[in-house]
Amino acid sequence: MSFKDIVNKTPAELQEELLKLRREQFNLRMAAAVGQPAKPDQFGKVRKTIARVKTALNQQTRVGGKA
């Protein structure tokens, strides 16, 4: 998901997306702990997408609306 797609979402949608990404990150960690094969590149992708969502959410709350 690109940053342009993320910025166009409302704060409520961003919170929902953040929750979904956190769950995905948790599931990847649990799969790795159990020993199930997972794609190692997914860890970085999810982490970076979480950072993008948090950045967009922070920008929107500082500005007081959509950026």
Secondary structure, DSSP 8 states (H G I E B T S, - for coil): --HHHHHTS-HHHHHHHHHHHHHHHHHHHHHHHHT----THHHHHHHHHHHHHHHHHHHHHHHTS--
